[in-house]
Amino acid sequence: MSRIWKIYVPVFVVITAAAIAVVDWRQNREKDDRAEEVPLDLDPKKMTGLSRVGSGFLVWERRTKSGAWEIWSKRLNGGKERRLVPTEAGRDHFCPKISPDGKRVAYLSYPRGSTGYPGHVGRHGVLWVMDLKSRKRRAVAPEARSYAEHRAVVWRSEDRVCFIDNKGFTQEFSLSTGQTTRLLKQPSEVFGYLMSPDGKHATSGTPEFARVDTEGQTLWHEQRQSGCQPYFTADSKWGFWMGGPAGR
């Protein structure tokens, strides 16, 4: 049995391309009153159960009737669903990920009609980070991509975010210094790899959790699993992915 199974145990989840933050919503509440409420997609009873984890919020991708992809938010204890990221002509917004302290959200803005899936290999967009209190946005990378699915970043701390540049290199951006550091010395295949917060493992759109050597030089590949959307928990102790019919 390989060492990877000593670190990772499969956990199946039912929400893809979504993120949850357990924080005080009053500090990060929506200030854009122009974002209209839409019919609730999330059952109120289920939201009541979910709110037991804390007084926080969740974000997710939503495709509108016009075909545009947007990022929306909702408090765990109920209330209105609101559009978090303003709409932009000719752009689709994907891959939202909340920072560990719940104060920021990173997301990827692609040209309209592009996706992070293999059918659109080679496409790239702008990686943004939004301050949830001030609603100000910052372009972290003008040309970034997701791996071969809808995940584009891993927060390595409240200040550092791991992403994939347009050439497939795994990079880290520091919000405090504005510096970008390459984490893996070689670009990877056609999409790229995201690293765990502790930097010891990496994954692409194919569910596997490859080990990374201390120099960031080599990926030691482990057994690949069926499914999609592999990701890491914030403490780097667990890896999880979607598997089975319809993502179960």
N, C-alpha and C positions, 0 to 999 in steps of 0.2 A: 504494500500500500504506500503510495507516495506521500510526501510530507504535506502536500497541499490539503489533504483531507483532515489533517490535524488542525488546520487553520480555518478552513471554510466548510460549512455545512449548508446544503441547499435550502433556501427559504423561498417559498412561492408567495408572490404578492398579487394583488388584483388591480392595482393602479399603476399604469405606466406613464412615463414622462410627467410625473407629478412630484411635488415635494411638500413636506409638512414641516412647519416650524412651531415649536412650543414656546411661545413668548407672549408678552403682554400686547394684545392687539391695539390698545389705546396709544401705544408709542409708535405704531406703524400703520395707523388706519388710513384708508383710502381718502385722498383729498380731491380726486377728480370727479366732480359731481356730474360731468357730462357723460360718464360711462353709464349706459342704461342698464337696468335690471332685465334679465331674460327669464323665461320660465325655468324654475328650478330643475336642474338635472340630478341633484343630489337629494335623496330622500330625507326629509326632516328627521325622521326617527333614527336613521343611520347616522346623521350628523350629531344627534344628541349622544349616541353611543360613542362616536369618535371624539367628542369634546371631553371625554373623561381623561384623555392623555394630557390635557392642559388647555389654557386659555389662549390658544394660538390660532394659526390660519394655515390654509393650504393654497397652492397655486397649481395650475394645470394648463395644458394646451386645449384650445377649443376651435373647431372649424365652424365658421359662420355660414349662413345661407348663401352668401356671395362667393363662398369657396376660399375665403381668406382664413389663415390660421392666426389666432390671437392668444394671449396669455391672460388668464382670469384668476381671480382670488376670492376666497370666502372664509369667514371666521368659522372655527370649529363648532362654536355654540349656536350657529345659525345666522340669520340675517340675509342681506342681499348678496348676490354674486356680482362682482364688479370687474370690469376690464382693468387689469393692472398696468399694462403697457399701452401707450397711445397707438392708435392705428397709423400706419404709414403707407402712402400710395406705392404700390408695386413691391411691397415687402410682406413676408410672412415671418412670424415669430415662433421660435421653438425652444425646446430644451431648458425650461426654467429650473433653477437650482438655488435654494435659499442658503445663505451663509450660516455657519454654526451658531452665531449669536442672534440670528433672526433679523438683522438690520439691513441686509442687502439681498438682492436677487440677481443672479447672472442669467443671461439668455442669449440665444443666437438669432440674428436677423438675416434671413436668406432672401434673395430675389424671389418675387412671387412665382409660384409654380415649382420651386426647387424643394427637395427634401434631403434628409440625411441618409436615405436608403440607397442600396447599390445601383439602382436605376439612374441615379443622378451623381455618379462618381465624378470627382473632379470639381464639383461645385463648392463654393465657399461663401461665407457671409461675414457680417461684423459681429464680434463678441462684445456685448454690453454688460455693464454692472450698474444697477439702479439702487440708489439709497432710498429705502422705503419710507423714511420720515420726510425728507425734503423733496423726494421724487426726481431728484437730479440724476442724470445718466452720464456714464463715462465709457467711452470706447476703449476697451482693453486691448483688442486686436482688430485691425481693419480687415484682415483676411484670415478667417479661422473656419474650421469645419468640425462637424461631429464625427464620432466613429460611425460604423456602418449601421446606425440606428439613430434614435432621437435622444442622445445624451452627448453633451458638449463640454462639461466641466466637472471637476471635483474640487471642492473647497478643501485645501490642506490646512487652513486655519482661517480666522476671521479676516486676515490680511492677504493671504496667498491663494491664488486660484490656478489649478492645473487645466490646460487646454491643449488643443491640437491646432497647429498653424496650417496654412494652405498647402505646405509641402509635405505634411504628414509627420513633422517633428512634434514630440511631446514637450511642451513648454510650461513654465510657471511665471505668473505675473504677480508682482508685489504692488498692492494698492498704495502703500505708504511711500515707497521709493520710486515707483514707476518703472522699475527694471524688469526685464524679461530674461529668464534663465532657462537654458535647455536642460531637460531632465534625462532624456534618453538620447544617446549620441548618434543613433541611426534613425532615419525615418522608417515608418512601418507600412508596408504594403500600400493599398490604395486609399485607406482612410486614416487609421492611426490608433494609438493606445492612450487611454487615461490611466493614471496611476492612483493607487490607494493613498490616503492622507499620509501614511507613514513612509511611503515610497518603496515598500518592499514587494509590491505586486502590481501588475498592470493587466488591463483587459481591453478587448476591442468589442465590436458588435457580436462576435461569436462568444458564447459563454465559456470562458476559461479564465483562470487566474494565474497567469505566468509569474514566476518569481523573477525579481530584478536583482542583479548583483550590486555591490556597494558602489561601483563606479558608473552605474547607469549604462554599461556597455553591452550587456547580454541579457536577453530574455530567456529564461529556462521554462520552456512550455510544458504544461501539465495536460491532463486529460480534458478534451473538449466535450462540452455537454450540448444537448439539443436545446433549442429555444432561442431566446433573444434578450436584449436589454440587461446585460450583466452590470452590476454596480457594487459599491462598497458602503458599508456603514461608516459613520463618522469616526468611530474609534479604530477602524481598520481590522477589526477582529472577524468580521463576517463578510462574505460575498453572497449576492443573491441575484436571481434572474427570473425571467418569465419562462414557463415551460408548459407543454401540453396543448390540447385543442383550445383555440380562442384565448391563449395566454393564461390558462389556469395552472 
